[in-house]
Amino acid sequence: YFMIILIQLYLLYPLLKQLTLRCPVALFVVATLMTVIVLLDGYLRPMGIHLYPRFLEPGIILLFPRWLYYFVLGMMLATVLPRVLTVTARFAFITVGLWVLAAIGLLQLSDQYGFLQKETNLPIMLYATVALIMLFSVSAGLKYLPQKGKSLLRWMASQSFFVYFVHLLLFRHILSPLPGWLHYPLFHSDGSIFLYWFLAVGVSFGLAYIMSFIPGCQWLGIVPARRPFPLTRA
């Protein structure tokens, strides 16, 4: 599913890049409206209200508009990254507080309606935006990390493409059947969703590290290891 979406977005990338440079505000508004319309339609459709033609409904989930907002937001932030880091760093405590409130609100909605249901789609969009701003604001403190800490984060970032896809596979199909002792509530009434997430991401990074020494691993989205232990890189 995500590969189908990413292929569409990267095919659009040259056009989106030009629009980001020429008319960034208009592009952001259009991308936001397209994503909101798709998400809002899922909520209004059972009420008989359709926000786009019905012939698009069966395949709309496999089309790019649902994710266009996030892609364009990332592109725009990347073009002004130094300025974004400078501005957001001044409000680190505020953004962390907003992120906590957004997380609590999203968890409450997830408890009531179920995670990734139509009622939580727009709140997830808001939460993701707040979380991204929070990460930018606290990233200014990374310069105070020791060199090995910076190297570890750099390595994790380099393997993030592989981890992004593999952790979903682990989360949905491998970790779910684990023994019952893992199924206690952990900040979430639906079960140990956070524990599953940490396990899935941790195992994914472990696989990335081991497989990075295997020739041809780059075809799986893994950055090959250049030294016996990547944390020693300056």
Disulfide bonds with the S-S distance in Angstrom:
none
